[in-house]
Amino acid sequence: MYVHDWVLTTGLSATENVVYVFRDGRLAGSALDVSGITEVKPNSQWSITGGTVAFASAHGTIKFINSQSSTATDAIKELDIHVFHTPEATVQVTTLDRSA
């Protein structure tokens, strides 16, 4: 099993604009759980099987294309992410103490 904390950018360089960071706002601390095989094939797909915080019940797919500039130590992929999730509603419940 592997755990990745990848930075997703708008281009091939690490200095490109970052497009997905869940550090602030309603998605702070959220992450997607992804299951699949990292293959050498030109393109493939992973499953989104859940997540944390805002994405606790997420599901979907990530289709990817391996970049020709990828090396054995630097895997660059173009991702097409489709995430489905329903934000959880916050409900306040008040109980009455009838024993008094």
C-alpha positions as CSV (number, residue, x, y, z in Angstrom):
1,M,0.0,0.0,0.0
2,Y,1.2,3.5,-0.9
3,V,0.1,6.9,0.3
4,H,0.7,9.9,-1.9
5,D,0.3,13.6,-1.2
6,W,0.6,14.9,-4.7
7,V,0.5,18.5,-5.7
8,L,-1.7,19.1,-8.7
9,T,-0.7,21.9,-11.0
10,T,-1.8,23.4,-14.2
11,G,1.3,22.2,-16.1
12,L,4.2,19.9,-16.1
13,S,6.5,22.1,-14.0
14,A,6.4,22.1,-10.2
15,T,6.4,25.9,-10.4
16,E,3.0,26.0,-12.2
17,N,-0.2,27.2,-10.5
18,V,-1.5,24.8,-7.9
19,V,-5.1,23.8,-8.7
20,Y,-6.2,21.6,-5.7
21,V,-5.4,22.5,-2.1
22,F,-7.9,21.7,0.6
23,R,-6.4,23.9,3.4
24,D,-8.9,26.6,3.9
25,G,-12.7,27.1,4.0
26,R,-15.3,24.4,4.1
27,L,-12.9,21.9,2.5
28,A,-10.0,22.4,4.9
29,G,-8.5,19.1,5.9
30,S,-10.4,17.2,3.3
31,A,-8.9,14.5,1.1
32,L,-10.0,12.0,-1.5
33,D,-9.4,8.2,-1.0
34,V,-8.3,6.7,-4.4
35,S,-7.9,3.1,-5.2
36,G,-6.1,1.7,-8.3
37,I,-3.0,0.5,-9.9
38,T,-0.2,2.9,-11.1
39,E,0.6,1.3,-14.4
40,V,3.0,2.2,-17.2
41,K,0.2,2.1,-19.7
42,P,-0.4,5.4,-21.6
43,N,-3.7,5.9,-19.8
44,S,-5.8,4.2,-17.2
45,Q,-8.3,4.9,-14.4
46,W,-8.6,4.9,-10.6
47,S,-11.7,4.8,-8.4
48,I,-12.5,7.4,-5.8
49,T,-13.7,5.3,-2.9
50,G,-14.4,7.9,-0.2
51,G,-12.5,10.6,1.6
52,T,-12.2,12.6,4.8
53,V,-14.0,15.6,6.3
54,A,-16.1,17.1,3.4
55,F,-15.5,14.2,1.1
56,A,-16.4,11.4,3.6
57,S,-19.0,9.8,1.3
58,A,-17.4,10.8,-2.0
59,H,-17.2,8.5,-5.0
60,G,-16.2,8.9,-8.6
61,T,-13.4,8.2,-11.1
62,I,-10.0,9.7,-12.0
63,K,-8.9,9.0,-15.6
64,F,-5.3,9.7,-16.3
65,I,-2.9,10.0,-19.2
66,N,0.8,9.4,-18.5
67,S,3.0,12.3,-19.8
68,Q,5.7,11.5,-22.3
69,S,8.1,13.5,-20.1
70,S,7.6,11.1,-17.2
71,T,10.6,9.2,-15.9
72,A,11.1,6.3,-13.5
73,T,11.4,8.8,-10.6
74,D,9.1,11.6,-11.8
75,A,5.7,10.4,-12.9
76,I,3.7,13.2,-14.5
77,K,0.0,12.5,-15.2
78,E,-2.8,14.5,-16.7
79,L,-5.8,13.9,-14.5
80,D,-9.6,14.1,-15.4
81,I,-11.3,14.0,-12.0
82,H,-15.0,13.4,-11.5
83,V,-16.1,13.5,-7.8
84,F,-19.6,13.1,-6.6
85,H,-20.5,13.9,-2.9
86,T,-23.3,15.2,-0.9
87,P,-22.4,17.8,1.8
88,E,-23.6,16.7,5.2
89,A,-26.3,18.9,6.7
90,T,-25.7,20.2,10.3
91,V,-28.7,19.5,12.5
92,Q,-29.1,20.7,16.1
93,V,-31.1,18.4,18.4
94,T,-32.5,19.4,21.7
95,T,-33.7,16.8,24.2
96,L,-36.1,17.4,27.0
97,D,-35.4,16.0,30.5
98,R,-38.7,14.5,31.5
99,S,-37.4,12.9,34.7
100,A,-37.8,16.1,36.7
